[in-house]
Amino acid sequence: MRISTNSLYESNVSRIGDTQSSLAKVQQQIASGKRLLSPADDPLGAAKALDLTQSQAMNTQYTENRNSARSALSMQEGTLQSVTSLLQDVRSQVVAAGSGTLDDTSRKFIAGELRSRLSELTSLANSRDGVGNYLFGGFKDNAAPFSSNGSTVSYAGDNGQKMLQVGTSRQMPAGDSGDAIFMNVPASAVFSSTSTSSGTGSAALSNITIKDASQAVPGHQYEVLFGADAGGAPTYTVYDTTRDPNKSTPLATGPYASPQTIAAAGLEMTVSGTPAANDTLSIKPARTQSMFKTLDKLIATLEAPVTTDTERSQFTYDLGVAGQNIDNALNNVLSVRASVGSRLQELDTLDDAGSARDLQYAEQLSDIQDVDYVKAVTELTQKQMQLQAAQQSFAKVSGLSLFNFL
């Protein structure tokens, strides 16, 4: 078979070019440390590497989320530790105030100190994180959740909890709302009221206190029914709706004039407003009371003069109730702190699992992408020998010519 000189040159140039390209690819693999320079080198391996890279990126994001959650929870824990110390100090003051050696002046000194504690508690409840967001406002973290109007502290936040994805199948609350920590605290010997109006009248309770604990029945609900006597003058009647649901036996009755102090079943309440006939006020035990209200009632108890035996008995009872509610507030804070601690511990466990997972991803990616230097250097040497052989043989072949024999 005859091979033209032109074909010989083109064939050898093509082969030398292919060898040079192959040699350059091996050099790039050695220089970059990567076996896969493009998806065409190993389509299946490139697809697996892409999946592993995405999984590794998600694992990195989970790590960042855990760091954010840990920072927020640590700040909350620090604040709640201060709240715990404050409540423990208040509890000590309650014990000191119960001493029979203190007079009205000494108790007022304690009340003045507790007013400072109440302001401090409000300040702690309005604590911020490192970027200026309020810790206990729920989703409304750009405005102070607690505001004070005299002795009344109100909550303007919500019950939301910011959830962070800290693992493939784990969302964790990065904080707790101030409503759950400071406002909805289990209460002892506290009452609340609701009113039902006929549409033409109004009545409201401004204060409910237990004046005679021996008569007050825990858990019972009461109702104040307004009516009129034969001359049309307003009256009130109190019923124990728990014991007497048909309201057949009144506990107390009398004429009504706003504001009216009504005493029944060991309770004393102040009613104001102008009720119409058949208007009612329902009184029932309150399940919760805010820490701020508990402190405010304690301050009022310490500021009230104690001179008679009746006042002394009432003071002892009110101080005992205040101590119970301070204990309830302290237990509520400790419960939240225990929850925060368990979440921080879980974050540590998730960090260990995340680190192990990241190492596993890195090993799998290395198996797919990284170059085997022993194999690559051997292949480089082989390609160099092939290129040299091709170049030398082409030089020999291209030198063959009939003109050399003329």
Secondary structure, 3 states (H helix, E strand, C coil): CCCCHHHHHHHHHHHHHHHHHHHHHHHHHHHHCECCCCHHHCHHHHHHHHHHHHHHHHHHHHHHHHHHHHHHHHHHHHHHHHHHHHHHHHHHHHHHHCCCCCCHHHHHHHHHHHHHHHHHHHHHHCCECCCCCECCCCCCCCCCCEEEECCEEEECCCCCCCEEEEECCEEEECCCCHHHHHHCEECCCCEEEEEECCCCCCCEEEEEEECCCCCCCCCCCEEEEEEECCCCCEEEEEEECCCCCCCCCCCEEEECCCCEEEEECCEEEEEECCCCCCCEEEEEECCEECHHHHHHHHHHHHHCCCCCHHHHHHHHHHHHHHHHHHHHHHHHHHHHHHHHHHHHHHHHHHHHHHHHHHHHHHHHHHHHHECCHHHHHHHHHHHHHHHHHHHHHHHHHHCCCHHHHC
